[in-house]
């Protein structure tokens, strides 16, 4: 299948990073503009100037393509592990800072916006968020010996995504006018408690 | 205009609460299914079995109709004021409980889901959230004498909406499996700090 594709497009090697990147870029455009459900492999292939079979060859199916195209610019579990290795008591603010830095970059923000918009309305995108990103954070917290690692992972993501919504989507005045450093300092202690503090009021974690 | 409408539909009084409610119900259906932009006054009027002019008479324009149809089942500023009047030190958990109770009700959840889904992708819905809901919370915090009331209002909403996303939209395992009481206890101290605690790390609020 791949060979027949390349035979029709001489000079374009299917494994070439440029082709793969062109497909991912077309996929991002489509997923951000139309959402997961409405975007099609055929339409994305056409926009990238390749055969749909090549898209399948690279990414398996639409879900695989979505996962790759909308992969966040950072790996949450890796960010958490690195922050914990550096200074566990400052991990909350460090994670907030990394997260907000990614959103402040306009290219990365576009991917992140598409991911959140898809996740609030489409099960496939929600599943990717659940299984691809949250599961890794839960594993890290579990290794740390935290009680209720799944709940902690949810709470961490809830505060991070909530702040991104307030600043970049709803553009609530207070969140939009604050500096990223102020926001990181404000939500840092929240994340810190969700990582390794007492989870419930009164400290009965 | 209203009279001509009722003349064509004898027995149906334009001011009748049932008619108004039928329009609101049709509007909710349309906004949740299609989003703010795609929904039309004409389509909503047709679904409710009334003349478009009657919709305009009741709600002024599409924005007014959206604001009324998607009005959350609680008034955030009123919930905050009541919680502060009862026990300022327990306000965070009280607000979390009221918020989660509304989401647990399936009828109310539908409205709230439509509101959040619209707000992450459509400016008109985002504006309603900003100006209709957040502004009231900001005023309450300002009366309380809090520093940075706009930022505090954003942070409170960020944690609340973030938890709703985690539990009801993404259905992250930890947030979905916890009881509403556990979630309220877990985010209560966070909200409490955003209401009247030191906002930035180290207490330099």
Interface residues (C-beta under 8 A of the other chain):
Chain A: X93 X116 X117 X119 X120 X121 X126 X129 X130 X134 X138 X148 X149 X150 X151 X152 X153 X154 X155 X157 X158 X159 X160 X161 X162 X163 X165 X166 X167 X169 X170 X171 X172 X173 X174 X175 X176 X177 X178 X182 X185 X186 X187 X188 X189 X190 X193 X194 X199 X200 X201
Chain B: X93 X116 X117 X119 X120 X121 X126 X129 X130 X134 X138 X148 X149 X150 X151 X152 X153 X154 X155 X157 X158 X159 X160 X161 X162 X163 X165 X166 X167 X169 X170 X171 X172 X173 X174 X175 X176 X177 X178 X182 X185 X186 X187 X188 X189 X190 X193 X194 X199 X200 X201
